[in-house]
Amino acid sequence: AIGTSTLIMAITATSGAIGYSLNGNINLIIAVIVGAGTILGGRVGAIYANRATEETLAKIVGIIFMVLGVAMIITQLIQ
């Protein structure tokens, strides 16, 4: 079930990316930066996820969500 779900998400994401690209709505520099960060974060995350306890991972995810939330609020207040 996980493999099928991942395949369907990949197909959906790829078709969306192609559509946006054909309309000229993709900033390639940002796409490369985000892609590199995703690859690096996935590798580092996999290493630490196997070493950390569930409680530690929950705290890390909570902190990341709080930081992202604050960043979103600040971005909206600045605009």
PDB file of N, CA, C and O in Angstrom:
ATOM      1  N   ALA A   1       0.822  -1.198   0.000  1.00  0.00           N
ATOM      2  CA  ALA A   1       0.000   0.000   0.000  1.00  0.00           C
ATOM      3  C   ALA A   1       0.864   1.259   0.000  1.00  0.00           C
ATOM      4  O   ALA A   1       0.518   2.251  -0.642  1.00  0.00           O
ATOM      5  N   ILE A   2       1.984   1.221   0.716  1.00  0.00           N
ATOM      6  CA  ILE A   2       2.846   2.399   0.773  1.00  0.00           C
ATOM      7  C   ILE A   2       3.489   2.648  -0.588  1.00  0.00           C
ATOM      8  O   ILE A   2       3.580   3.791  -1.035  1.00  0.00           O
ATOM      9  N   GLY A   3       3.933   1.585  -1.241  1.00  0.00           N
ATOM     10  CA  GLY A   3       4.554   1.725  -2.556  1.00  0.00           C
ATOM     11  C   GLY A   3       3.583   2.271  -3.587  1.00  0.00           C
ATOM     12  O   GLY A   3       3.947   3.133  -4.386  1.00  0.00           O
ATOM     13  N   THR A   4       2.348   1.778  -3.576  1.00  0.00           N
ATOM     14  CA  THR A   4       1.335   2.255  -4.508  1.00  0.00           C
ATOM     15  C   THR A   4       1.020   3.719  -4.262  1.00  0.00           C
ATOM     16  O   THR A   4       0.917   4.505  -5.203  1.00  0.00           O
ATOM     17  N   SER A   5       0.870   4.082  -3.008  1.00  0.00           N
ATOM     18  CA  SER A   5       0.594   5.473  -2.654  1.00  0.00           C
ATOM     19  C   SER A   5       1.733   6.389  -3.092  1.00  0.00           C
ATOM     20  O   SER A   5       1.491   7.473  -3.621  1.00  0.00           O
ATOM     21  N   THR A   6       2.962   5.958  -2.876  1.00  0.00           N
ATOM     22  CA  THR A   6       4.122   6.754  -3.276  1.00  0.00           C
ATOM     23  C   THR A   6       4.170   6.915  -4.791  1.00  0.00           C
ATOM     24  O   THR A   6       4.471   8.001  -5.287  1.00  0.00           O
ATOM     25  N   LEU A   7       3.881   5.859  -5.523  1.00  0.00           N
ATOM     26  CA  LEU A   7       3.867   5.930  -6.982  1.00  0.00           C
ATOM     27  C   LEU A   7       2.812   6.918  -7.470  1.00  0.00           C
ATOM     28  O   LEU A   7       3.085   7.722  -8.362  1.00  0.00           O
ATOM     29  N   ILE A   8       1.632   6.867  -6.905  1.00  0.00           N
ATOM     30  CA  ILE A   8       0.562   7.778  -7.322  1.00  0.00           C
ATOM     31  C   ILE A   8       0.922   9.222  -6.991  1.00  0.00           C
ATOM     32  O   ILE A   8       0.654  10.122  -7.787  1.00  0.00           O
ATOM     33  N   MET A   9       1.531   9.456  -5.816  1.00  0.00           N
ATOM     34  CA  MET A   9       1.962  10.814  -5.468  1.00  0.00           C
ATOM     35  C   MET A   9       3.033  11.304  -6.433  1.00  0.00           C
ATOM     36  O   MET A   9       3.029  12.471  -6.826  1.00  0.00           O
ATOM     37  N   ALA A  10       3.949  10.419  -6.816  1.00  0.00           N
ATOM     38  CA  ALA A  10       5.011  10.808  -7.750  1.00  0.00           C
ATOM     39  C   ALA A  10       4.431  11.172  -9.111  1.00  0.00           C
ATOM     40  O   ALA A  10       4.862  12.147  -9.726  1.00  0.00           O
ATOM     41  N   ILE A  11       3.470  10.408  -9.581  1.00  0.00           N
ATOM     42  CA  ILE A  11       2.828  10.703 -10.866  1.00  0.00           C
ATOM     43  C   ILE A  11       2.094  12.040 -10.795  1.00  0.00           C
ATOM     44  O   ILE A  11       2.200  12.856 -11.710  1.00  0.00           O
ATOM     45  N   THR A  12       1.361  12.264  -9.725  1.00  0.00           N
ATOM     46  CA  THR A  12       0.635  13.520  -9.554  1.00  0.00           C
ATOM     47  C   THR A  12       1.590  14.707  -9.484  1.00  0.00           C
ATOM     48  O   THR A  12       1.364  15.729 -10.132  1.00  0.00           O
ATOM     49  N   ALA A  13       2.649  14.572  -8.703  1.00  0.00           N
ATOM     50  CA  ALA A  13       3.622  15.663  -8.564  1.00  0.00           C
ATOM     51  C   ALA A  13       4.322  15.940  -9.887  1.00  0.00           C
ATOM     52  O   ALA A  13       4.545  17.097 -10.245  1.00  0.00           O
ATOM     53  N   THR A  14       4.670  14.885 -10.612  1.00  0.00           N
ATOM     54  CA  THR A  14       5.351  15.061 -11.895  1.00  0.00           C
ATOM     55  C   THR A  14       4.446  15.747 -12.906  1.00  0.00           C
ATOM     56  O   THR A  14       4.885  16.654 -13.613  1.00  0.00           O
ATOM     57  N   SER A  15       3.197  15.328 -12.984  1.00  0.00           N
ATOM     58  CA  SER A  15       2.284  15.965 -13.934  1.00  0.00           C
ATOM     59  C   SER A  15       2.036  17.423 -13.564  1.00  0.00           C
ATOM     60  O   SER A  15       1.934  18.275 -14.446  1.00  0.00           O
ATOM     61  N   GLY A  16       1.940  17.717 -12.285  1.00  0.00           N
ATOM     62  CA  GLY A  16       1.781  19.110 -11.850  1.00  0.00           C
ATOM     63  C   GLY A  16       2.999  19.942 -12.180  1.00  0.00           C
ATOM     64  O   GLY A  16       2.872  21.078 -12.637  1.00  0.00           O
ATOM     65  N   ALA A  17       4.187  19.386 -11.951  1.00  0.00           N
ATOM     66  CA  ALA A  17       5.429  20.107 -12.256  1.00  0.00           C
ATOM     67  C   ALA A  17       5.551  20.369 -13.750  1.00  0.00           C
ATOM     68  O   ALA A  17       5.979  21.449 -14.158  1.00  0.00           O
ATOM     69  N   ILE A  18       5.180  19.397 -14.563  1.00  0.00           N
ATOM     70  CA  ILE A  18       5.233  19.590 -16.016  1.00  0.00           C
ATOM     71  C   ILE A  18       4.262  20.691 -16.437  1.00  0.00           C
ATOM     72  O   ILE A  18       4.606  21.546 -17.254  1.00  0.00           O
ATOM     73  N   GLY A  19       3.057  20.671 -15.884  1.00  0.00           N
ATOM     74  CA  GLY A  19       2.073  21.703 -16.207  1.00  0.00           C
ATOM     75  C   GLY A  19       2.549  23.096 -15.836  1.00  0.00           C
ATOM     76  O   GLY A  19       2.439  24.025 -16.636  1.00  0.00           O
ATOM     77  N   TYR A  20       3.076  23.248 -14.633  1.00  0.00           N
ATOM     78  CA  TYR A  20       3.599  24.547 -14.204  1.00  0.00           C
ATOM     79  C   TYR A  20       4.784  24.966 -15.069  1.00  0.00           C
ATOM     80  O   TYR A  20       4.917  26.139 -15.418  1.00  0.00           O
ATOM     81  N   SER A  21       5.637  24.015 -15.413  1.00  0.00           N
ATOM     82  CA  SER A  21       6.816  24.322 -16.218  1.00  0.00           C
ATOM     83  C   SER A  21       6.420  24.798 -17.613  1.00  0.00           C
ATOM     84  O   SER A  21       6.996  25.755 -18.130  1.00  0.00           O
ATOM     85  N   LEU A  22       5.449  24.141 -18.215  1.00  0.00           N
ATOM     86  CA  LEU A  22       4.997  24.540 -19.549  1.00  0.00           C
ATOM     87  C   LEU A  22       4.397  25.942 -19.546  1.00  0.00           C
ATOM     88  O   LEU A  22       4.453  26.641 -20.557  1.00  0.00           O
ATOM     89  N   ASN A  23       3.828  26.354 -18.428  1.00  0.00           N
ATOM     90  CA  ASN A  23       3.262  27.702 -18.310  1.00  0.00           C
ATOM     91  C   ASN A  23       4.293  28.727 -17.846  1.00  0.00           C
ATOM     92  O   ASN A  23       3.970  29.905 -17.697  1.00  0.00           O
ATOM     93  N   GLY A  24       5.523  28.290 -17.619  1.00  0.00           N
ATOM     94  CA  GLY A  24       6.582  29.203 -17.202  1.00  0.00           C
ATOM     95  C   GLY A  24       6.475  29.653 -15.758  1.00  0.00           C
ATOM     96  O   GLY A  24       6.969  30.724 -15.406  1.00  0.00           O
ATOM     97  N   ASN A  25       5.838  28.853 -14.919  1.00  0.00           N
ATOM     98  CA  ASN A  25       5.608  29.239 -13.528  1.00  0.00           C
ATOM     99  C   ASN A  25       6.621  28.662 -12.549  1.00  0.00           C
ATOM    100  O   ASN A  25       6.393  28.698 -11.340  1.00  0.00           O
ATOM    101  N   ILE A  26       7.730  28.132 -13.042  1.00  0.00           N
ATOM    102  CA  ILE A  26       8.714  27.528 -12.147  1.00  0.00           C
ATOM    103  C   ILE A  26      10.010  28.331 -12.199  1.00  0.00           C
ATOM    104  O   ILE A  26      10.562  28.571 -13.273  1.00  0.00           O
ATOM    105  N   ASN A  27      10.481  28.738 -11.033  1.00  0.00           N
ATOM    106  CA  ASN A  27      11.770  29.404 -10.906  1.00  0.00           C
ATOM    107  C   ASN A  27      12.813  28.301 -10.733  1.00  0.00           C
ATOM    108  O   ASN A  27      12.875  27.663  -9.682  1.00  0.00           O
ATOM    109  N   LEU A  28      13.628  28.079 -11.757  1.00  0.00           N
ATOM    110  CA  LEU A  28      14.556  26.950 -11.743  1.00  0.00           C
ATOM    111  C   LEU A  28      15.596  27.048 -10.633  1.00  0.00           C
ATOM    112  O   LEU A  28      16.000  26.028 -10.074  1.00  0.00           O
ATOM    113  N   ILE A  29      16.028  28.251 -10.310  1.00  0.00           N
ATOM    114  CA  ILE A  29      17.016  28.405  -9.239  1.00  0.00           C
ATOM    115  C   ILE A  29      16.428  27.934  -7.911  1.00  0.00           C
ATOM    116  O   ILE A  29      17.063  27.181  -7.172  1.00  0.00           O
ATOM    117  N   ILE A  30      15.219  28.380  -7.619  1.00  0.00           N
ATOM    118  CA  ILE A  30      14.550  27.958  -6.382  1.00  0.00           C
ATOM    119  C   ILE A  30      14.296  26.452  -6.408  1.00  0.00           C
ATOM    120  O   ILE A  30      14.464  25.779  -5.391  1.00  0.00           O
ATOM    121  N   ALA A  31      13.893  25.921  -7.559  1.00  0.00           N
ATOM    122  CA  ALA A  31      13.622  24.486  -7.672  1.00  0.00           C
ATOM    123  C   ALA A  31      14.877  23.661  -7.381  1.00  0.00           C
ATOM    124  O   ALA A  31      14.800  22.632  -6.709  1.00  0.00           O
ATOM    125  N   VAL A  32      16.021  24.103  -7.879  1.00  0.00           N
ATOM    126  CA  VAL A  32      17.272  23.381  -7.632  1.00  0.00           C
ATOM    127  C   VAL A  32      17.650  23.453  -6.153  1.00  0.00           C
ATOM    128  O   VAL A  32      18.075  22.456  -5.568  1.00  0.00           O
ATOM    129  N   ILE A  33      17.493  24.636  -5.549  1.00  0.00           N
ATOM    130  CA  ILE A  33      17.818  24.793  -4.128  1.00  0.00           C
ATOM    131  C   ILE A  33      16.918  23.909  -3.267  1.00  0.00           C
ATOM    132  O   ILE A  33      17.392  23.219  -2.365  1.00  0.00           O
ATOM    133  N   VAL A  34      15.623  23.935  -3.551  1.00  0.00           N
ATOM    134  CA  VAL A  34      14.677  23.117  -2.784  1.00  0.00           C
ATOM    135  C   VAL A  34      14.958  21.628  -3.003  1.00  0.00           C
ATOM    136  O   VAL A  34      14.914  20.843  -2.055  1.00  0.00           O
ATOM    137  N   GLY A  35      15.245  21.242  -4.236  1.00  0.00           N
ATOM    138  CA  GLY A  35      15.552  19.844  -4.527  1.00  0.00           C
ATOM    139  C   GLY A  35      16.788  19.364  -3.786  1.00  0.00           C
ATOM    140  O   GLY A  35      16.798  18.270  -3.221  1.00  0.00           O
ATOM    141  N   ALA A  36      17.834  20.188  -3.789  1.00  0.00           N
ATOM    142  CA  ALA A  36      19.064  19.819  -3.083  1.00  0.00           C
ATOM    143  C   ALA A  36      18.813  19.714  -1.580  1.00  0.00           C
ATOM    144  O   ALA A  36      19.302  18.793  -0.927  1.00  0.00           O
ATOM    145  N   GLY A  37      18.055  20.653  -1.040  1.00  0.00           N
ATOM    146  CA  GLY A  37      17.725  20.607   0.386  1.00  0.00           C
ATOM    147  C   GLY A  37      16.898  19.387   0.743  1.00  0.00           C
ATOM    148  O   GLY A  37      17.073  18.794   1.808  1.00  0.00           O
ATOM    149  N   THR A  38      16.001  19.019  -0.150  1.00  0.00           N
ATOM    150  CA  THR A  38      15.166  17.847   0.082  1.00  0.00           C
ATOM    151  C   THR A  38      16.004  16.570   0.101  1.00  0.00           C
ATOM    152  O   THR A  38      15.827  15.714   0.968  1.00  0.00           O
ATOM    153  N   ILE A  39      16.904  16.454  -0.850  1.00  0.00           N
ATOM    154  CA  ILE A  39      17.764  15.265  -0.905  1.00  0.00           C
ATOM    155  C   ILE A  39      18.657  15.191   0.331  1.00  0.00           C
ATOM    156  O   ILE A  39      18.755  14.145   0.972  1.00  0.00           O
ATOM    157  N   LEU A  40      19.303  16.299   0.660  1.00  0.00           N
ATOM    158  CA  LEU A  40      20.183  16.329   1.825  1.00  0.00           C
ATOM    159  C   LEU A  40      19.396  16.064   3.114  1.00  0.00           C
ATOM    160  O   LEU A  40      19.822  15.275   3.957  1.00  0.00           O
ATOM    161  N   GLY A  41      18.252  16.725   3.256  1.00  0.00           N
ATOM    162  CA  GLY A  41      17.430  16.540   4.450  1.00  0.00           C
ATOM    163  C   GLY A  41      16.910  15.121   4.590  1.00  0.00           C
ATOM    164  O   GLY A  41      16.815  14.598   5.701  1.00  0.00           O
ATOM    165  N   GLY A  42      16.574  14.499   3.474  1.00  0.00           N
ATOM    166  CA  GLY A  42      16.109  13.116   3.510  1.00  0.00           C
ATOM    167  C   GLY A  42      17.186  12.155   3.974  1.00  0.00           C
ATOM    168  O   GLY A  42      16.926  11.238   4.753  1.00  0.00           O
ATOM    169  N   ARG A  43      18.403  12.375   3.485  1.00  0.00           N
ATOM    170  CA  ARG A  43      19.527  11.514   3.880  1.00  0.00           C
ATOM    171  C   ARG A  43      19.862  11.693   5.360  1.00  0.00           C
ATOM    172  O   ARG A  43      19.995  10.718   6.100  1.00  0.00           O
ATOM    173  N   VAL A  44      19.997  12.951   5.779  1.00  0.00           N
ATOM    174  CA  VAL A  44      20.333  13.234   7.184  1.00  0.00           C
ATOM    175  C   VAL A  44      19.198  12.765   8.095  1.00  0.00           C
ATOM    176  O   VAL A  44      19.445  12.176   9.147  1.00  0.00           O
ATOM    177  N   GLY A  45      17.963  13.028   7.690  1.00  0.00           N
ATOM    178  CA  GLY A  45      16.811  12.616   8.488  1.00  0.00           C
ATOM    179  C   GLY A  45      16.730  11.111   8.668  1.00  0.00           C
ATOM    180  O   GLY A  45      16.392  10.628   9.748  1.00  0.00           O
ATOM    181  N   ALA A  46      17.040  10.367   7.614  1.00  0.00           N
ATOM    182  CA  ALA A  46      17.003   8.905   7.709  1.00  0.00           C
ATOM    183  C   ALA A  46      18.049   8.388   8.690  1.00  0.00           C
ATOM    184  O   ALA A  46      17.797   7.442   9.437  1.00  0.00           O
ATOM    185  N   ILE A  47      19.212   9.008   8.684  1.00  0.00           N
ATOM    186  CA  ILE A  47      20.272   8.586   9.610  1.00  0.00           C
ATOM    187  C   ILE A  47      19.853   8.847  11.055  1.00  0.00           C
ATOM    188  O   ILE A  47      19.965   7.965  11.906  1.00  0.00           O
ATOM    189  N   TYR A  48      19.370  10.061  11.329  1.00  0.00           N
ATOM    190  CA  TYR A  48      19.016  10.417  12.703  1.00  0.00           C
ATOM    191  C   TYR A  48      17.720   9.758  13.170  1.00  0.00           C
ATOM    192  O   TYR A  48      17.554   9.507  14.364  1.00  0.00           O
ATOM    193  N   ALA A  49      16.810   9.477  12.254  1.00  0.00           N
ATOM    194  CA  ALA A  49      15.554   8.834  12.642  1.00  0.00           C
ATOM    195  C   ALA A  49      15.804   7.436  13.187  1.00  0.00           C
ATOM    196  O   ALA A  49      15.087   6.977  14.075  1.00  0.00           O
ATOM    197  N   ASN A  50      16.800   6.770  12.669  1.00  0.00           N
ATOM    198  CA  ASN A  50      17.122   5.425  13.153  1.00  0.00           C
ATOM    199  C   ASN A  50      17.846   5.447  14.490  1.00  0.00           C
ATOM    200  O   ASN A  50      17.849   4.443  15.203  1.00  0.00           O
ATOM    201  N   ARG A  51      18.456   6.563  14.841  1.00  0.00           N
ATOM    202  CA  ARG A  51      19.222   6.660  16.088  1.00  0.00           C
ATOM    203  C   ARG A  51      18.425   7.284  17.226  1.00  0.00           C
ATOM    204  O   ARG A  51      18.703   7.006  18.392  1.00  0.00           O
ATOM    205  N   ALA A  52      17.457   8.110  16.916  1.00  0.00           N
ATOM    206  CA  ALA A  52      16.741   8.871  17.941  1.00  0.00           C
ATOM    207  C   ALA A  52      15.520   8.101  18.444  1.00  0.00           C
ATOM    208  O   ALA A  52      14.993   7.220  17.765  1.00  0.00           O
ATOM    209  N   THR A  53      15.087   8.460  19.652  1.00  0.00           N
ATOM    210  CA  THR A  53      13.867   7.864  20.197  1.00  0.00           C
ATOM    211  C   THR A  53      12.653   8.553  19.581  1.00  0.00           C
ATOM    212  O   THR A  53      12.760   9.626  18.987  1.00  0.00           O
ATOM    213  N   GLU A  54      11.512   7.915  19.734  1.00  0.00           N
ATOM    214  CA  GLU A  54      10.271   8.479  19.199  1.00  0.00           C
ATOM    215  C   GLU A  54       9.966   9.830  19.841  1.00  0.00           C
ATOM    216  O   GLU A  54       9.499  10.750  19.169  1.00  0.00           O
ATOM    217  N   GLU A  55      10.228   9.947  21.132  1.00  0.00           N
ATOM    218  CA  GLU A  55       9.977  11.201  21.848  1.00  0.00           C
ATOM    219  C   GLU A  55      10.858  12.328  21.302  1.00  0.00           C
ATOM    220  O   GLU A  55      10.387  13.450  21.113  1.00  0.00           O
ATOM    221  N   THR A  56      12.118  12.033  21.053  1.00  0.00           N
ATOM    222  CA  THR A  56      13.039  13.037  20.517  1.00  0.00           C
ATOM    223  C   THR A  56      12.597  13.479  19.127  1.00  0.00           C
ATOM    224  O   THR A  56      12.612  14.671  18.820  1.00  0.00           O
ATOM    225  N   LEU A  57      12.206  12.526  18.287  1.00  0.00           N
ATOM    226  CA  LEU A  57      11.742  12.867  16.943  1.00  0.00           C
ATOM    227  C   LEU A  57      10.492  13.736  16.994  1.00  0.00           C
ATOM    228  O   LEU A  57      10.355  14.678  16.214  1.00  0.00           O
ATOM    229  N   ALA A  58       9.578  13.420  17.914  1.00  0.00           N
ATOM    230  CA  ALA A  58       8.362  14.223  18.057  1.00  0.00           C
ATOM    231  C   ALA A  58       8.704  15.654  18.457  1.00  0.00           C
ATOM    232  O   ALA A  58       8.095  16.601  17.958  1.00  0.00           O
ATOM    233  N   LYS A  59       9.670  15.815  19.351  1.00  0.00           N
ATOM    234  CA  LYS A  59      10.087  17.161  19.761  1.00  0.00           C
ATOM    235  C   LYS A  59      10.713  17.923  18.598  1.00  0.00           C
ATOM    236  O   LYS A  59      10.436  19.106  18.402  1.00  0.00           O
ATOM    237  N   ILE A  60      11.551  17.246  17.834  1.00  0.00           N
ATOM    238  CA  ILE A  60      12.202  17.893  16.690  1.00  0.00           C
ATOM    239  C   ILE A  60      11.165  18.343  15.662  1.00  0.00           C
ATOM    240  O   ILE A  60      11.226  19.468  15.166  1.00  0.00           O
ATOM    241  N   VAL A  61      10.221  17.470  15.347  1.00  0.00           N
ATOM    242  CA  VAL A  61       9.178  17.823  14.385  1.00  0.00           C
ATOM    243  C   VAL A  61       8.338  18.982  14.915  1.00  0.00           C
ATOM    244  O   VAL A  61       7.984  19.886  14.159  1.00  0.00           O
ATOM    245  N   GLY A  62       8.019  18.962  16.201  1.00  0.00           N
ATOM    246  CA  GLY A  62       7.263  20.056  16.805  1.00  0.00           C
ATOM    247  C   GLY A  62       7.995  21.380  16.709  1.00  0.00           C
ATOM    248  O   GLY A  62       7.390  22.407  16.399  1.00  0.00           O
ATOM    249  N   ILE A  63       9.289  21.364  16.972  1.00  0.00           N
ATOM    250  CA  ILE A  63      10.089  22.593  16.880  1.00  0.00           C
ATOM    251  C   ILE A  63      10.123  23.099  15.442  1.00  0.00           C
ATOM    252  O   ILE A  63       9.987  24.299  15.199  1.00  0.00           O
ATOM    253  N   ILE A  64      10.302  22.192  14.496  1.00  0.00           N
ATOM    254  CA  ILE A  64      10.328  22.593  13.086  1.00  0.00           C
ATOM    255  C   ILE A  64       9.002  23.229  12.692  1.00  0.00           C
ATOM    256  O   ILE A  64       8.987  24.260  12.020  1.00  0.00           O
ATOM    257  N   PHE A  65       7.887  22.625  13.104  1.00  0.00           N
ATOM    258  CA  PHE A  65       6.582  23.192  12.772  1.00  0.00           C
ATOM    259  C   PHE A  65       6.377  24.560  13.412  1.00  0.00           C
ATOM    260  O   PHE A  65       5.802  25.455  12.793  1.00  0.00           O
ATOM    261  N   MET A  66       6.844  24.728  14.648  1.00  0.00           N
ATOM    262  CA  MET A  66       6.713  26.035  15.299  1.00  0.00           C
ATOM    263  C   MET A  66       7.532  27.091  14.571  1.00  0.00           C
ATOM    264  O   MET A  66       7.056  28.206  14.355  1.00  0.00           O
ATOM    265  N   VAL A  67       8.754  26.752  14.195  1.00  0.00           N
ATOM    266  CA  VAL A  67       9.602  27.707  13.471  1.00  0.00           C
ATOM    267  C   VAL A  67       8.964  28.070  12.129  1.00  0.00           C
ATOM    268  O   VAL A  67       8.939  29.241  11.751  1.00  0.00           O
ATOM    269  N   LEU A  68       8.454  27.081  11.416  1.00  0.00           N
ATOM    270  CA  LEU A  68       7.793  27.361  10.145  1.00  0.00           C
ATOM    271  C   LEU A  68       6.546  28.219  10.337  1.00  0.00           C
ATOM    272  O   LEU A  68       6.281  29.117   9.538  1.00  0.00           O
ATOM    273  N   GLY A  69       5.786  27.951  11.383  1.00  0.00           N
ATOM    274  CA  GLY A  69       4.602  28.757  11.669  1.00  0.00           C
ATOM    275  C   GLY A  69       4.948  30.207  11.946  1.00  0.00           C
ATOM    276  O   GLY A  69       4.295  31.114  11.432  1.00  0.00           O
ATOM    277  N   VAL A  70       5.969  30.427  12.755  1.00  0.00           N
ATOM    278  CA  VAL A  70       6.410  31.797  13.055  1.00  0.00           C
ATOM    279  C   VAL A  70       6.897  32.474  11.777  1.00  0.00           C
ATOM    280  O   VAL A  70       6.597  33.644  11.543  1.00  0.00           O
ATOM    281  N   ALA A  71       7.645  31.747  10.951  1.00  0.00           N
ATOM    282  CA  ALA A  71       8.132  32.315   9.690  1.00  0.00           C
ATOM    283  C   ALA A  71       6.971  32.708   8.785  1.00  0.00           C
ATOM    284  O   ALA A  71       7.023  33.750   8.131  1.00  0.00           O
ATOM    285  N   MET A  72       5.927  31.890   8.739  1.00  0.00           N
ATOM    286  CA  MET A  72       4.758  32.212   7.915  1.00  0.00           C
ATOM    287  C   MET A  72       4.043  33.447   8.437  1.00  0.00           C
ATOM    288  O   MET A  72       3.619  34.297   7.654  1.00  0.00           O
ATOM    289  N   ILE A  73       3.905  33.553   9.744  1.00  0.00           N
ATOM    290  CA  ILE A  73       3.253  34.727  10.334  1.00  0.00           C
ATOM    291  C   ILE A  73       4.054  35.982  10.037  1.00  0.00           C
ATOM    292  O   ILE A  73       3.488  37.000   9.636  1.00  0.00           O
ATOM    293  N   ILE A  74       5.358  35.922  10.227  1.00  0.00           N
ATOM    294  CA  ILE A  74       6.209  37.090   9.959  1.00  0.00           C
ATOM    295  C   ILE A  74       6.123  37.485   8.487  1.00  0.00           C
ATOM    296  O   ILE A  74       6.041  38.670   8.165  1.00  0.00           O
ATOM    297  N   THR A  75       6.141  36.497   7.597  1.00  0.00           N
ATOM    298  CA  THR A  75       6.038  36.785   6.164  1.00  0.00           C
ATOM    299  C   THR A  75       4.738  37.513   5.846  1.00  0.00           C
ATOM    300  O   THR A  75       4.734  38.463   5.064  1.00  0.00           O
ATOM    301  N   GLN A  76       3.640  37.075   6.446  1.00  0.00           N
ATOM    302  CA  GLN A  76       2.355  37.723   6.189  1.00  0.00           C
ATOM    303  C   GLN A  76       2.292  39.124   6.783  1.00  0.00           C
ATOM    304  O   GLN A  76       1.681  40.017   6.195  1.00  0.00           O
ATOM    305  N   LEU A  77       2.911  39.327   7.930  1.00  0.00           N
ATOM    306  CA  LEU A  77       2.900  40.653   8.550  1.00  0.00           C
ATOM    307  C   LEU A  77       3.745  41.646   7.760  1.00  0.00           C
ATOM    308  O   LEU A  77       3.423  42.832   7.705  1.00  0.00           O
ATOM    309  N   ILE A  78       4.819  41.166   7.153  1.00  0.00           N
ATOM    310  CA  ILE A  78       5.693  42.043   6.376  1.00  0.00           C
ATOM    311  C   ILE A  78       5.012  42.487   5.087  1.00  0.00           C
ATOM    312  O   ILE A  78       5.191  43.623   4.649  1.00  0.00           O
ATOM    313  N   GLN A  79       4.241  41.604   4.486  1.00  0.00           N
ATOM    314  CA  GLN A  79       3.597  41.940   3.207  1.00  0.00           C
ATOM    315  C   GLN A  79       2.511  42.891   3.431  1.00  0.00           C
ATOM    316  O   GLN A  79       1.843  43.300   2.482  1.00  0.00           O
TER     317      GLN A  79
END
